[in-house]
Structures are given as C-alpha cells and as structure tokens.
C-alpha cells in the first residue's frame, strides 16, 4: 500500500473537496465561510496522510452506451453520471449537481440522442433533450430505478426498494405517467430492464429470483426464467439472446432456453450491465464501485477500479480499522493495508446495511438509517446476534453497559435497548438532529448536527439533568472521539476536523472532504455518517466520504 503524505498542517488546511451524493444524495461545495477557531495554546505539528484509497466513483449503478461512443455510468451515492472511454476507461466528463443531476440510478438514450436518468431518492425522472436542455419527464415517488426506451420512443420506468410500480412516462413531461402495474412487490418492482425481440419489456424481480416480461399495453406479465439468487439486470444482445446479471452470486449468464451459460463471474454486489455491438459486456458494481469490461475472448478488463465506495463510520476492532461502507464492512491494518471485506447484497443478507459502525469489544454494532436497523454482527462467526428493526432513521449506536444506545434522528432522541431489543431508557429527547455517540465507562455523549453541540448525557452512570453542553458553536458535528480533556469532532459541512480542549478553545487540525447532503427530508441530513476513530497512541483516522480514502492524522495532542 502506498502512503501519500498530504502535508504538515498548521491550524488551517485547505483540503480536498470532491463531488459526492447519496441512496442516495447530493454532492458537496466549498463552504462560503470558515468557522472561527481559537488558538491560544501552542499548536501541535499535525501531519495528515492518506493511508488507503478506494473506488474512483461512489458506487456504479446503471449504465448505457451513448451515441457519442462513450459509456455513461450512473452513481446514486456519487450523485453523478460519469462518461468514460469504453476502451481505456479514461473519464471524459462528469455530470453532477451543477447540471441538475441528483442521485441518478439508471440511464437511457432515445433514438434521437436525448438521454434520461432516474433519481431514486427523490422520484424524479429527468434528462437532457437533443438541444441539451434539462427536461423533467415525471415526479413520481421515491424508488424510481430502471428506465428504458422502446424502439418507437416510448419511455418506461420501474421502481425498486422504495416502491414496486411500473410506469410509462412521457419524455416531454406533458402527459401524466401511466401506471402499468402496482403488483410487482414485495420490496422491488423491476430492476435493469430491456426490450425483447418479441416486443415485450423484460426485467428481473430482485426479491422473487425470477425474470418476467410485460405486454406494456395490456399490463399482462409472464414468467420467463427462474432459479436465480438475486437477479439485478437483464439485456438482449444483437442476436436476440437474453442475458441475466445475478448480484447475489456475482455471475453473468447467457440464457439458452431454460438453461444458462456462465459468461463471467465477479464479486457479489453487481448492479447493471451493457452490451456493445461487438458483443462485449460492461458490468457495474454498487458494492465495490468498479466498472469492468468482459472482452469477446472472455478476459476481463478493469475500466474503473473498485474499493471503498461509501465510507462512513469507522472504529477499531480487534486491532484493525473497520469501516462502514454501506453495503460492506472493510477492515484495514493501521497502515492502510486491507485485511478483509464482508459484502452484503442490498436487501438480501443478514448483515444488513452499514452506514455507521462501532465495536463493543467482542462484536461490531452496525447502524443503517436506510434499513431502519441496528444490528450486532459477529465477524468471526459471520452471523447476526442482535437486531433492532423499525427505528426512525438511526444514525449511530454504541454499547453502554448492558445496553445498546441509539441516536434515533427521526425521533429526535437517544434511547437504550436491552439484549432482547426492549426499550430501557430514553437518555435524551426533543433533539433536532442527534448524530454521533461516544461512551466511556459511565459517561455517554451525543453530537447534534443542528444545535452544533456535543452534549454529555450521563456521568459515572448517572443521568445528567439538564444535559451538560461540553462543546458548542460547531458546524454540523457528526463523529467525535474523547481523549483526556479533549474532544475531536468532524464538522461535516465544513469538512474540518476540530480539537476542543477543556476550556472550550478550538483548533482546526485538518481539512477533509465535506459530508454529503440529503436529497430529501426522508433522510437524515448527514446522509452518510462522517466518522472518526482514535488509537491508543492518539492517532486519528477519518474516512474521506466523497473521495473514498482513509486519512491518518498524527500530532493532534
């Protein structure tokens, strides 16, 4: 692993600001102003290093070959569409927030060169007409996912994960969307759709392990193939042969009647694929963020590298840095060498999603507002030992004595649960945006993004009433750590790591990419949690959310 030293910082450092989403979100921009930082004490010589790098884009989703010969790749969490050279993988252009692209899941081109995408978190179906003007074709409910044009220019959209419907949509946005089916659930309608040579619309049913087809005018559905693990996308090649991508196994199949021929095998967590006129396949991964090409001779060429795609929470566990990567957890040595990855295929695995992570010593505590879950995961045994479901946008969870304590953003509270998942005590309520948590001994702390504060809720095991404000005047604090009399916090919207001493004096230690912004009120404003961890020597570790790297910060104390 090559380590890159950024530089030695003083109280201020101008950092790396890159574009990023969100399942889901909106990219980031440079702050207009910087928060005031008080530096009365001698300033340490702070060093910031990049110790590990991840995927080039924040998860790869739908893709389509454009009339210009480029391969267009959507990234929901990157809130961008990347146009790249299908031969070399060189990025030619990125469409993002400035072009009106928000959390795109899939892409489709019309025969006249117009092109459209779906914004899964907002429900918007939008695109650019042949003149390059943005067009809003429809505003549906969240979950809009695959889309495709028929040969006669009709546009069809389905929902997955946040809806189950299939629609015909007017590309001009003049005529209201026409509902074709609302019975494709549970959990998902169609994903990755394509037109068959018989004039029917084909698509996989993610949770039903089958491929179906539709007569889009009558709404009649027919089962075409069964027995898959988790089918994610279908496409027909120039010869009219059906191909199926199975995200649960990482396999791409060519159908021969009811039989199937293996075309290529990848790591599980695939999203979509495209076929060019030469019979080459382009495959995307939402878990690892790679784009790969399967050549005619069966060899595989990597166009965009994979790795960390949605890095959020971070913790130390059994001597390793373990990172919550939404659809996986990744473990690294403190020097950045990756040790293992445990993948979860969205909506199918027992591990669940991981937007935040903590260690209770023996096991890992995973938090996902997307799932509404807090789970305890035994990494050694590869099994779930605890699950509290149905929470209102949980952002963080930690062990506190015998309890699992959760910051439940959607309910504005910090609440404890026993080993059976029963609610034990509410430590705080009526908070506008409870975010990060820290527990040490009998002391429990929470950060609140909106208040700009860190609050101490208990001391030596006893509830504090009123809560003690131990830090204030912060800009969107999320993850934080406590060392002796110091608090070190990630001010997410600033992209700043700030140290606060017992006197309340603040020191800006480092700049990192800013946190993503929620695409809708249904999501916590943090979108992807901005975490921080500390080792026994006082070194700090921070994931770069939008550029998918791990930072090590030394000399902070």
Order of alpha helices (4+ residues) and beta strands (2+ residues): beta-beta-beta-beta-beta-beta-beta-beta-beta-beta-beta-beta-beta-beta-beta-beta-beta-beta-beta-beta-beta-beta-beta-beta-beta-beta-beta-beta-beta-beta-beta-beta-beta-beta-beta-beta-beta-beta-beta-beta-beta-beta-beta-beta-beta-beta-beta-beta-beta-beta-beta
